[in-house]
Amino acid sequence: MERTAVNPVAWSHEMGFNQGEVVSGETRTLYISGQTAMSKEGRPEHDGDIAAQLRLAVDNLEAVLAEAGMALANLVRLNVYTTDVDALFPHYGTLAGRLGAAGVAPTTTMLGVTRLAIPGQMVELEGTAVA
């Protein structure tokens, strides 16, 4: 797989994402359902703690990737849904740091939503990966 970043501006790359990516030569595509701060047993974790929820959501995203034989480096698209954009921004470096450590800057959209499916959840990550 070959990835080519498309960035007509520089500010987005400084924030850890590309404006676009051209992916060629892919052989497999993984569409990842929204990952939240749920335990392996299906219980919501970290009620009211958006920083801890974000960390667990990234862990859960990585678990799905690993199960498919992929890693964060394969992520080409990431949608971030949150019930509180202002509360998430101070902790966004957690996500950006893990993506940066993986050497990836996937195209990203962040949306503020009224609520997520599970009461108390404040952040959800949905992605697309290619290998």
C-alpha positions in Angstrom: 0.0 0.0 0.0 1.2 3.5 -0.8 -0.1 6.6 0.9 0.3 10.1 -0.4 -0.7 13.0 1.8 -2.6 15.9 0.3 -2.2 19.1 2.2 -2.9 22.4 0.5 -2.4 24.0 3.9 0.1 23.2 6.7 -2.0 23.8 9.8 -3.8 20.4 9.8 -0.7 18.4 9.6 0.6 20.3 12.7 -2.6 19.1 14.4 -1.9 15.5 13.4 -4.1 14.9 10.4 -4.0 15.3 6.6 -6.5 17.1 4.6 -6.6 14.1 2.3 -4.8 10.9 1.4 -4.4 9.1 -1.8 -4.2 5.3 -1.1 -3.1 3.0 -3.9 -2.2 -0.6 -4.1 -4.4 -1.6 -1.1 -5.4 -5.2 -0.8 -7.7 -5.1 2.3 -9.9 -2.4 3.8 -11.2 -2.5 7.4 -14.2 -0.4 8.3 -14.2 0.0 12.1 -17.4 0.6 14.1 -17.4 3.3 16.6 -15.2 2.5 19.6 -16.0 3.9 23.0 -14.8 3.4 26.5 -16.3 0.0 26.9 -14.7 -2.8 28.9 -14.1 -6.2 27.3 -17.2 -7.4 29.0 -19.3 -4.6 27.4 -19.6 -2.3 30.4 -19.2 1.5 30.0 -16.1 2.7 31.8 -14.9 6.1 33.2 -18.2 7.9 33.5 -17.7 11.6 33.3 -13.9 11.4 32.6 -13.4 12.3 29.0 -9.6 11.9 29.1 -9.9 8.3 30.4 -12.7 7.6 27.9 -10.5 8.8 25.0 -7.6 6.6 26.1 -9.8 3.5 26.4 -11.5 4.3 23.0 -8.1 4.4 21.3 -7.1 1.1 23.1 -10.3 -0.5 21.8 -9.7 0.9 18.3 -6.2 -0.6 18.3 -7.6 -3.9 19.5 -9.9 -4.1 16.4 -7.0 -3.2 14.2 -4.8 -5.9 15.8 -7.5 -8.5 15.4 -7.5 -7.8 11.7 -3.7 -7.9 11.5 -3.3 -4.2 11.3 -2.2 -1.3 13.5 -2.7 2.5 13.8 -0.3 2.9 10.9 -3.0 1.4 8.6 -5.6 4.0 9.7 -6.5 6.3 6.7 -9.8 7.8 8.1 -10.8 8.7 11.6 -14.1 10.2 12.7 -14.3 11.5 16.3 -17.7 12.0 17.8 -18.0 13.8 21.2 -20.7 15.1 23.4 -18.4 18.0 24.5 -15.9 19.3 21.9 -14.5 21.9 24.4 -13.9 19.3 27.0 -12.2 16.9 24.5 -9.7 19.5 23.0 -7.4 19.7 26.1 -7.0 15.9 25.9 -6.8 15.5 22.1 -3.0 15.3 22.4 -3.5 11.8 23.7 -4.9 10.7 20.4 -2.6 12.8 18.3 0.4 11.5 20.2 -0.5 7.9 19.6 -1.2 8.5 15.9 2.1 10.4 15.7 4.0 7.6 17.4 2.5 5.3 14.8 3.7 7.6 12.0 0.2 8.2 10.7 -1.9 11.3 10.2 -5.3 10.0 8.9 -7.9 12.2 7.5 -10.0 13.2 10.5 -13.4 14.8 11.2 -14.5 15.8 14.7 -18.2 16.2 15.4 -20.1 17.4 18.4 -23.2 15.3 19.0 -26.1 15.5 21.5 -25.3 12.1 22.9 -23.8 8.7 22.1 -25.6 5.4 22.1 -24.5 4.4 25.6 -25.4 7.0 28.3 -22.4 8.5 30.0 -20.1 7.9 27.0 -18.5 11.2 25.8 -16.2 10.1 22.9 -16.4 7.6 20.1 -13.8 6.8 17.4 -14.8 5.3 14.0 -12.2 4.5 11.4 -11.1 3.0 8.1 -7.8 1.2 7.7 -6.2 -0.3 4.6 -3.4 -2.8 4.3 
